[in-house]
């Protein structure tokens, strides 16, 4: 009799979760109602409460050819959500005793120019290095380049461009400026110190231990993305696949693909300190102090930043978060650490403000109203 009661209790719990007994499921679904389609790109959305999914939906299709429905297994280009994995790779090397945060760029790359002596690993992690933006240093390409003619820069090419410079945008450590260059270099640091390719190091030390079996750092011609979502841009004549750009082949700043299913495992690892003890995770969650030019959100509002994570609270709730933007993709993860709430939005369309949609969900599941700070 007791086993029957337990079984019924489990069943009722599952049913309650599925239908959203608290009334928020339909409200959450409505936030993404404009994405419901069987022929346009869309998004994958997940809300976790203490590690358990309380809302999970796929909207739209992975691409315009197969029109496969987006679901929890669909893999999206994470764009700058990759930075949290790059930061973890560096922290794992520090944990191993192979690296420390105060080493300088010239300690790792002996042929790097003199200005690298003032740039530390810590500067790279918290965006205070002042490195020139590699996007601004590249040779411009004509717009609407055909995919087969697209010339992409890789991580080694970024390093070469930076080696050709003679100074930084500002003295390292004195200002904050979001730097894709810095995170590309961090990927190369991990590669140099570990003796493995960056993608292999991520796989062996993060993805495989966490059973994130479909997550990878994508390298065209070397590996393939399963259940892949392709990026899209809305044009006057409809939707157009826009999946790759000249900067889409770099790894450390934005090259990881993952899914809701795998990112739930990543969230659980962060929640339970699976990869690093809490004390060693603390530097990543300590905001950098640069009064002269502090961190900013994409809209210019004041923010805070650690290692691979923005750290400013939302409506009084402690938060670690990030957004990602690259050709055809928009992504966001919002982790409200004291509330046990995580929200993930992955989109394969360039017109979606994933961060704004995620915060609408936050307003709903945190029980607050409005979007102010």
N, C-alpha and C positions, 0 to 999 in steps of 0.2 A: 504493500500500500504506500509506504514511504517513497519508494522508487517512482511510483506513478505520480505522486504529488510533485516530486522534484522535476520529473519530465514535463508535467503540465506547466510548472513555474517557468522552466527554461523556454518552453514554447511561447508562453504569454509574453515573456521578456523580449523574445525575438520579434514577435508580432508587434509589440509596442514600439520597438525601434523602427520597424519597417514602415509603419503607418504614421509615425511621428505623434505619439500620444500627447506630447506637450503642445501640439498645434503649430509647431514651427516648420515642419517639413514642407507643407504647402507654401508657406511664406518664403522659404528658402528657394523652392522650385520657381516661384514667381520672379525672383531676382534675375533668373536666367531664362525666363520664358521666351524672350526674343531670339534665343539661340536654338530653339527646338526646330529641327529640320532633318530631312533625309537626303538633302542634296547640297547643303552648304557647310563650310567649316564651322567649328564650334568650340567646345571646351569640356574639360573634365574637372569635376568639383568634388572636394572631400572635406568633411568636417569631422574631426576627431575629438572625443571627450575622454580624457584619461586613457588614451590609446584605443578606444573603441569608436568605430564609425557610427555617427548619429545621422549623417546625411552623406550620400554618395550618388552622383548622377553623371551621365555622359550626355552631351548635347552635340548634335551635328555629326559630321563625317570626317574621317581621317584624311580623305583626299577626294578630288572630283572625278577620279577614274573608277576606283573600286567602290566608292561610297560606303565603305565599311563604317559601321556606327562606332563612335568614340565610346570607350568604356574604361574601366579601372586598369586594364592591361595595356592601354594605348600609350606609347612612348612619345613624348614631346621633347623638342630641344629646350632645355631649361634656361638657356641664355645665362644671365648673371646669377641665377640660383646656383649655378656651378661653383661660384666663389666659396660657398660654405664647405664644399668638398675639398677644394684646393686648400683652404685654410686648415681643414682637418688633416690633410696629408702632411702639411708642414708641422702641425702640432704633434703628430705621431712620430715624426723624425726627431723632434725635440724630446719627446718621451723616450725615444730609443737612445738618446745621448749622442746622436750624430749631428745635431745642429743646435744652435741657440738663437734666441730672438735678437740678440745684439750683435751678431755677426754682420759683416758688411758685404755689400754686393761684390766688391773686389776680392773678398775672401773666398767666394764661391767661383767667380769667373775672373781669373788672374789677368786676362787680357781686356777686361772692361776698362773704359777710360777713367781718368783720375777722379771725375765727379762721383763715381760709384763708391768711393771711399767714405762718403758721408751718408750713404743710404744703407739702413739696416733692414734685416728681415722684418722687424716690427713695423718699420715705416711702410714696407710693401703691403703688409697685412692690413694696416689700418688707413691706407690711402693718404699717407703724409710724405711719400717719397719725392713728389714733385717731378717724376719722370714725364717726359714729353708723351703726348698721346700718339700711339703708333698710327691710328687712323689718319691723323693730320700729316704724318710723315710719308705715307704711301703715295706712289704715283697714281694720279686720278685715272679712273677708267670711265669709258663712255657709258651713259645710262642705257638701260634695257639691253645689256650685254647678253647674248645667247648663252645658255648654260654650258654648251660645249666649248665656248670661247672664254669662259670666266676664268680669270687668273686670281687665285686665292693666296693670301699670305698665311704662312704657318708660323708656329712658335719660334723656330730658329730664325726665320726672316724678321720677326719682331725684334729679337735680340740683336741681329745685325744692324737694323735701323737705329736702335738705341746706342749701339757702339759707335755710330757715326756722329752722334751728338757730342757737344762739349759742355753742356750745362743742363740744369734742371729748370723747371718753371719757377721754382722758389727754393730757398734753402730747406733741405729735408727736415721734417719735424716741426716747421714753423706754421704751416697752413695745411688745410685738408682739401683735396681735390680728387674726386672719384677717378680711379685709374685702372682701365683695362690693361694698360701696359704692365702695371705692377703685378697683376694676377697672372698674366702670361709668363712673366719672369718667375713668379713663384712656382708655376708648374715646371719650369725648366730647372729651378733649384731642386725641387723634389726629385726630378729625373737625374740630375747630376749627383746628388748625395746618395740616392738609393741604388744607383747603377742600373735601374730599370727604366723602361719607357714610362711616361707619366700615366698613361692609360692602364698599363699593367700594374703599376703601384696602387692606383685607385682600386683596381679589381682585387688584388691580393689582400690589401689592408682594410678596405672599407666594404666594397660591394659583396665580395664572396663571404666574408665572416657574417654579414648581416642577411645573407640569402637574398640580396637584391639582384636576382638572377638575370634580369633583362636590362639592367642599368649599365651604361658604358660611356666612355669618352669616344665619340664617333670620329673615325678617320676613314675617309673615302678610299676604297680599294683595299683596306686592311681589315675592316670588320663591317658588320651590317646591323641595322637597328630593326629588331623584331617589332611587329605591330606598330609600325611607324606612322605618326601623323606628319603630314607635310604642311609647311607654312603657306598662308594665302594672304593676298592683298585685294581689297575691293577696288575695282576699276570702273570706269563709266559704263563699260559693256558687261559688267558682272564680276565674278570672282576670277582671279588669276593666281596660279601657283607661283609663289615667291618664296622659295625655300632656302636659297643659298645666295650669299653676297661675297664680295672680296674678303670680308673679315670673318666668314663663317667657319673657317677651317682651324682657327686657333682653339686651344684646349683649356688652358688654365682659367681664362676669363669667362668662358661660356659654352664649352664644347660637350657637356654631358647631356645625354638623353635619359629620361626616366618616366615612370608612370605613377599614378596614384597608389597602386598596390605596393610598389617598391618604396615610394616616399613615406608611406605609413610605417614601414620597417625602419627607415632612417629616423623618423620622428620618435619611434619607440626607443631606438638606441640613444638618442639625445636625452630622452626623458629618464632613462634608467642608467645613464653613464656607461653604456656598454663598451665603448671604444676607449674612453679616457676617464679617469676618476674625476670627480667634481672639482677638486683642487686644481687639476691640470687644464680643465675646461675654463676656469675662471678668467685667464687672460683674454680669451675670445669674447667674454661677456663684460669686459671692462672698457668703458667708453674712453676714447682718446681725448686728451685735453689740448685743444688748439684755439685759444681765445681769439686770436687775430682773424681766423677764418674757419669757424667751426663747420662740422658736417651739415649738409642740407638734404632734404628730400627732393625728389624730382621736380616738385612744384615750387621749390625754393624755400619751403618752411624749415625752420631749425630742426635738426635731428641729432642723433648720436650714433657712433659707429665703433665696433670692436674689431674682431677678425672675421671677415666674411658675413657679418650680420649688422644691420641697423638695430639700435637698442632703445630708441626713444619710446616712451609709453604711449598708450592710446586711451583717451578718456579715463586716465588714472589707473589703467591696467598695465602691469609690467609686460614688456613685449620684446621678442627678438624676431626680426622680419627681414625680408628682402623682396625685391622685384626683379624681373628680367624682361628685357626688350631686345629683340633682334628681328631681322627681316622675316615677316610672316608669323611671328610668335610673340605672345605676351604671357608672362607668368607671375605668380605671387605666392609667397608662403608667409603666414602670420601665426606666430606661436605666442600665445598668452600663457606664460610659464606658470604663474601663480593660480590661474584658473583651470589649468589642465586642458586648455582648448587650443587646437591647431586647425587652421583653415588653409587649404591648398587649392589654387585655381591655375590650371594649365590650359592655354588657348592656342589654337593654330590659325588665328586670324589677327591681322595687325590693327583692326579697328576697335578691339576690346580693351578697356582699361581694367586689367585683371586685379590691380591693387584696389581700385575703387569698389569693384564687385566683392572682393574678399572682405573689405571693411563693412560693406552692407551686411554681409553674413555675420561679421563680428558684432555689429549692433544688435542683430537678432539673437544670437546665441549667448552674448554676454548679458542680455537683458536690459541694455541701455538704449538710449535713443540719440539720434543725431550723429553727426560725424565730426564734431569738434574735438579739440584736444583739451 
